[in-house]
């Protein structure tokens, strides 16, 4: 479960998406949970800010 005291790592892929090898590498990590931000393709810098904004709106300052 993700909560305010959780330690998180944020992986934002390139606008063209991750390669199959990159996807396999991340999924092989025992503590990795994939999350999508929706069907839209966001610019890399926009995706990072959006993800952080969602986390802060949900949990407050972390």
BADRENMI-739617 format. One record per atom (N, C-alpha, C): atom name; x, y, z. Coordinates in pm, 1 decimal. Atoms other than C-alpha are relative to their C-alpha. Last residue first. Example, Ala and Ser with C-alpha at 12.3 -4.5 7.8 and 13.67 -1.06 7.14 Angstrom:
BEGIN
ATOM;N;-82.0;-119.0;-6.0 $
ATOM;CA;1367.0;-106.0;714.0 $
ATOM;C;-77.0;109.0;73.0 $
ATOM;N;89.0;-119.0;0.0 $
ATOM;CA;1230.0;-450.0;780.0 $
ATOM;C;90.0;120.0;0.0 $
//
This chain:
BEGIN
ATOM;N;-59.6;127.5;-39.0 $
ATOM;CA;528.4;1367.9;150.4 $
ATOM;C;142.7;19.9;43.9 $
ATOM;N;-144.8;-4.3;19.8 $
ATOM;CA;321.4;1680.9;134.3 $
ATOM;C;61.5;-126.7;55.7 $
ATOM;N;-60.1;-120.2;-56.7 $
ATOM;CA;-43.4;1585.5;119.6 $
ATOM;C;148.7;-0.4;-27.5 $
ATOM;N;-63.4;24.9;-129.2 $
ATOM;CA;-145.7;1224.9;55.7 $
ATOM;C;51.6;125.2;69.6 $
ATOM;N;53.2;115.9;-71.9 $
ATOM;CA;-392.3;1236.2;-234.5 $
ATOM;C;52.6;-8.1;142.5 $
ATOM;N;143.1;-23.5;-21.3 $
ATOM;CA;-327.9;1585.7;-371.0 $
ATOM;C;-61.2;-112.4;82.9 $
ATOM;N;16.1;-104.2;-101.9 $
ATOM;CA;46.1;1536.3;-317.5 $
ATOM;C;-147.1;29.4;27.1 $
ATOM;N;-44.6;51.2;-130.1 $
ATOM;CA;47.2;1203.7;-501.4 $
ATOM;C;-20.3;103.5;109.9 $
ATOM;N;100.0;98.0;-44.3 $
ATOM;CA;-161.5;1343.0;-788.5 $
ATOM;C;37.2;-54.5;137.2 $
ATOM;N;119.5;-74.8;-41.7 $
ATOM;CA;66.8;1646.9;-816.6 $
ATOM;C;-109.0;-93.1;50.6 $
ATOM;N;-30.3;-57.7;-131.4 $
ATOM;CA;375.3;1422.9;-824.6 $
ATOM;C;-119.6;77.3;52.9 $
ATOM;N;-7.3;108.8;-98.1 $
ATOM;CA;226.1;1218.4;-1108.3 $
ATOM;C;26.7;53.9;140.3 $
ATOM;N;135.1;51.6;-22.0 $
ATOM;CA;125.1;1529.1;-1304.5 $
ATOM;C;0.4;-108.1;106.9 $
ATOM;N;72.5;-97.5;-82.1 $
ATOM;CA;466.1;1690.8;-1262.2 $
ATOM;C;-141.3;-47.3;31.6 $
ATOM;N;-61.0;-1.2;-133.4 $
ATOM;CA;640.9;1376.9;-1389.8 $
ATOM;C;-74.1;95.9;92.5 $
ATOM;N;37.1;124.1;-68.7 $
ATOM;CA;399.2;1336.3;-1682.1 $
ATOM;C;56.2;-2.6;141.9 $
ATOM;N;138.2;-14.2;-45.9 $
ATOM;CA;439.4;1701.3;-1785.3 $
ATOM;C;-43.3;-123.1;78.8 $
ATOM;N;-0.9;-92.0;-114.1 $
ATOM;CA;819.6;1671.4;-1802.4 $
ATOM;C;-140.6;22.1;55.5 $
ATOM;N;-71.4;56.6;-114.1 $
ATOM;CA;793.4;1358.8;-2018.2 $
ATOM;C;-4.6;91.8;121.4 $
ATOM;N;-142.6;-27.9;13.0 $
ATOM;CA;528.8;1501.6;-2249.3 $
ATOM;C;68.1;-49.0;127.8 $
ATOM;N;-47.2;-128.1;-52.2 $
ATOM;CA;198.4;1330.7;-2193.2 $
ATOM;C;147.3;19.0;-32.5 $
ATOM;N;-146.2;2.2;1.1 $
ATOM;CA;36.2;1055.9;-2398.2 $
ATOM;C;46.3;139.2;39.8 $
ATOM;N;-71.8;-106.3;71.1 $
ATOM;CA;-328.2;1040.8;-2298.3 $
ATOM;C;150.8;-21.2;6.9 $
ATOM;N;-27.0;33.9;139.6 $
ATOM;CA;-497.1;713.5;-2206.1 $
ATOM;C;82.8;104.2;-75.9 $
ATOM;N;115.2;-11.2;88.7 $
ATOM;CA;-470.6;757.8;-1829.6 $
ATOM;C;40.5;-24.6;-144.4 $
ATOM;N;66.0;-127.6;-25.9 $
ATOM;CA;-200.0;824.9;-1571.2 $
ATOM;C;-120.9;21.3;-90.4 $
ATOM;N;17.2;-82.9;119.2 $
ATOM;CA;-85.3;464.3;-1564.1 $
ATOM;C;-74.8;126.5;38.5 $
ATOM;N;119.1;-84.5;-8.4 $
ATOM;CA;56.3;286.1;-1262.5 $
ATOM;C;-6.0;82.9;-127.1 $
ATOM;N;27.3;-85.3;114.8 $
ATOM;CA;304.5;-0.1;-1252.8 $
ATOM;C;-131.1;75.2;17.7 $
ATOM;N;141.6;3.1;33.5 $
ATOM;CA;401.5;-132.0;-913.0 $
ATOM;C;-22.5;97.0;-114.6 $
ATOM;N;46.8;-91.4;104.1 $
ATOM;CA;764.6;-218.1;-852.4 $
ATOM;C;-148.8;-20.3;-23.9 $
ATOM;N;84.0;-102.9;-61.1 $
ATOM;CA;863.9;-374.4;-519.0 $
ATOM;C;-53.3;100.9;-101.5 $
ATOM;N;103.2;51.3;-91.0 $
ATOM;CA;995.4;-707.4;-647.3 $
ATOM;C;-93.2;106.9;56.1 $
ATOM;N;-32.3;-54.4;-132.1 $
ATOM;CA;1174.9;-560.4;-951.3 $
ATOM;C;-110.6;-38.8;97.6 $
ATOM;N;-74.5;102.0;-74.3 $
ATOM;CA;1116.3;-792.2;-1250.2 $
ATOM;C;41.4;48.9;138.9 $
ATOM;N;93.5;97.0;-56.9 $
ATOM;CA;842.0;-560.9;-1377.5 $
ATOM;C;70.6;-108.8;79.6 $
ATOM;N;73.1;-61.5;-110.6 $
ATOM;CA;1095.6;-281.6;-1421.0 $
ATOM;C;-94.3;-99.8;65.4 $
ATOM;N;-92.9;-32.9;-107.9 $
ATOM;CA;1337.5;-493.6;-1624.7 $
ATOM;C;-75.0;60.4;118.9 $
ATOM;N;-35.3;123.7;-70.2 $
ATOM;CA;1058.2;-645.7;-1834.2 $
ATOM;C;90.7;27.9;118.6 $
ATOM;N;120.5;43.6;-71.7 $
ATOM;CA;927.3;-298.6;-1923.4 $
ATOM;C;29.7;-126.2;79.9 $
ATOM;N;16.1;-89.9;-115.0 $
ATOM;CA;1276.4;-177.7;-2012.0 $
ATOM;C;-122.0;-38.9;82.8 $
ATOM;N;-104.1;32.2;-98.3 $
ATOM;CA;1334.4;-483.0;-2233.4 $
ATOM;C;-12.8;86.9;124.8 $
ATOM;N;38.6;126.4;-64.2 $
ATOM;CA;999.9;-432.0;-2411.0 $
ATOM;C;101.6;-39.5;106.9 $
ATOM;N;-24.7;117.3;83.9 $
ATOM;CA;1097.1;-70.0;-2478.3 $
ATOM;C;-45.1;-125.5;74.8 $
ATOM;N;-115.2;80.9;-39.2 $
ATOM;CA;932.9;208.7;-2280.2 $
ATOM;C;17.0;-115.5;-98.2 $
ATOM;N;22.8;120.3;-79.1 $
ATOM;CA;697.2;453.7;-2446.0 $
ATOM;C;129.6;-72.6;31.5 $
ATOM;N;24.7;113.1;89.1 $
ATOM;CA;738.8;702.1;-2731.2 $
ATOM;C;-25.6;-130.2;73.8 $
ATOM;N;128.9;-19.6;64.5 $
ATOM;CA;699.6;997.6;-2494.7 $
ATOM;C;-35.8;-114.8;-93.6 $
ATOM;N;-1.4;-96.5;109.2 $
ATOM;CA;987.8;864.7;-2286.9 $
ATOM;C;-137.2;7.2;-67.3 $
ATOM;N;-61.0;43.3;125.1 $
ATOM;CA;921.0;684.7;-1961.2 $
ATOM;C;-0.9;109.0;-105.5 $
ATOM;N;73.9;-60.9;110.3 $
ATOM;CA;857.9;830.3;-1621.1 $
ATOM;C;73.3;-37.4;-127.4 $
ATOM;N;-60.0;27.4;130.3 $
ATOM;CA;970.9;614.3;-1331.8 $
ATOM;C;-90.9;60.3;-105.5 $
ATOM;N;85.4;-32.2;113.0 $
ATOM;CA;888.6;752.5;-988.9 $
ATOM;C;77.0;-25.2;-128.3 $
ATOM;N;-85.3;-33.6;113.7 $
ATOM;CA;1044.2;598.5;-682.9 $
ATOM;C;-93.6;19.8;-117.8 $
ATOM;N;40.6;24.5;137.7 $
ATOM;CA;848.5;602.6;-362.6 $
ATOM;C;112.9;32.3;-96.3 $
ATOM;N;-111.3;-43.9;84.1 $
ATOM;CA;919.0;571.7;6.9 $
ATOM;C;-36.0;-39.8;-142.1 $
ATOM;N;-62.9;93.5;93.2 $
ATOM;CA;591.1;547.7;189.7 $
ATOM;C;119.8;63.6;-69.4 $
ATOM;N;-134.7;30.3;-48.4 $
ATOM;CA;511.3;770.8;488.2 $
ATOM;C;75.4;-95.2;-92.7 $
ATOM;N;-81.4;-120.5;-19.1 $
ATOM;CA;209.3;937.3;326.1 $
ATOM;C;143.2;-27.2;44.1 $
ATOM;N;52.5;-94.4;-97.4 $
ATOM;CA;70.9;606.8;203.3 $
ATOM;C;94.2;116.6;17.6 $
ATOM;N;-70.3;-127.5;4.5 $
ATOM;CA;110.2;352.5;-73.2 $
ATOM;C;-66.5;94.9;97.8 $
ATOM;N;82.7;-118.6;0.0 $
ATOM;CA;0.0;0.0;0.0 $
ATOM;C;87.0;124.8;0.0 $
//
